[in-house]
């Protein structure tokens, strides 16, 4: 898929109780969140995830061209994202297509971008 492909509708995160109504985070849950945020706290991985949100699914070569990076660098980052259960893949002939499999990540990215844009607007 190229950068001009239409945006594909992604499924949304499963409904959960509001954060204020949940039990206080356990130490283990906090550790797991830190690991998740560390995975997401990488400019390359964030750009790759945004590209996947926009395209729906992409091959390594497409991401490599779009992000002006070597295919091996893209593959290395996809492995990290796949290990966390954030992206998945499917094979079609000789091609492997990657997509976001955890819709909650899309919401995190959307909220994060919103926070960033709002903070920037407030600081003007």
Buried (B, 14 or more C-beta within 10 A) or exposed (E): BEEEEEEEEBEEEEEEEEEEEEEEEEEEEEEEEEEBEEBBEBEBBBBBBBBBBBBBBBBBEBBBBBBEBEBEBBBEBBEBBBEBEBBBBEEEEEEBBBBBBBEBBBEBBEEEEEEEEEEEEEEE
